[in-house]
């Protein structure tokens, strides 16, 4: 992002990105409890930022070296029911996407939001490449939702490099992943261009 400030704390429409993200869940699931996982070094920054705001009472826990470790730490504060893990820098997730993902996970044990590919797709193999049918693939978003007990069991596995999200951990433990429609605006803000796009989408 070209900034010393962690992405989730950068301003978006006058507020930290993280505020927008949390608010999306509060509006979609008013009764849900939110657990915020942050790097240990950023705890003080959050306390100052959240002081005297509606977010100051949110439970926080220090994360780890990998996403895997951070999710595992957050799960320690979740006891039962359905849990959804969401990227802090996806503030434009729709209420419908959140609600549908939690609903399907409650029925089937898991649910991850996906959107279809719009661009052509090629598979790389060394210096060569080969066209692939984009209809056979989809883009994965968050929140990724699961039955808590099964997800905790999945996180008892040892970390693997191919654990790029919670669905890959859950699947590696022998569980089935169910898909639900995401929303195209639910972009992950990782570059300055993404921030500009997010600003434009927040009309």
Secondary structure, DSSP 8 states (H G I E B T S, - for coil): ---SS-GGGSEETTEEHHHHHHHHHHHH-TT---EEEE-GGGHHHHHHHHTTSTTTTSEEEE--SSHHHHHHHHHTT--SSEEEE--TT-TT--HHHHHHHHHHHHHHSEEEEEEE--S-EEEEETTEEEEE-GGG-EEEEEEEEEEHHHHHHHTTS---TT--SHHHHHHHTT----EEE--TT-----SHHHHHHHHHH--
